[in-house]
Amino acid sequence: WYQRRVREAVVSTQSTGEEKIREFAEDLKNSEDNCRFISKSCDDQLEAANARIEQAKLEFEKEKVMMEATIKRLEIDSKSWHSKFLDKESSEKELIAICDSLMGVKEQEMAESGEQESSS
């Protein structure tokens, strides 16, 4: 009776041990599958994030080039307006000098005509 119980216990222990090993092996396989799934999911998300970053870089570069072109255009316009202003300022000075000269001649003529009238 005792030997039979020992054999049953040994068989039961072996059976339980083999069952536990099978459970651990199955758990390990499931864990490996989960790890692969998580790794694939992370890789996909990382790839999508990198694609968005590249798109943002391209848009930033495009906007930067457009802004640089706008700045260049404004610099050229500014130089053109400055040049026109200097030309206009110079023309106005010449015109003022001519008017002053004409007014001086007119005043001199008036003064001369006034002297002639007083002497007559």
C-alpha positions, 0 to 999 in steps of 0.5 A: 500500500505504501509503495503504491501511494509513493508511486502514485505520488511520484507519477502525480508529481511527474504529471504535475511537473510536466503540466507545469512545464507545458504551462510555462512553455505556453506562457513563454510563447505567448509572452514572446508573441506579445513582445513581437506584437508590441515591437512591431507596433512600436516600430510602426508608430516610430516610422509614422512619427519619423514620417511626420517629422520629415513632412514638418521639416520639408514644410519648415524649409519651404516656409523658410525659403519663401520668407527669405525670398520675401525679405530679399524682395523687401530689401530690393523694394526698400533700396528702390524707394530710398533711391527714388526718395534721394532723387526726389529730394535732390530734384526738390532742392534744385527746384527750390534753388531755381524758385529762390533764384527766380524770386531773387530776380523778380525782387531785384526787378521790382526793386529796380522798377520801384527806384525808377518810379521814385526817381521819375 
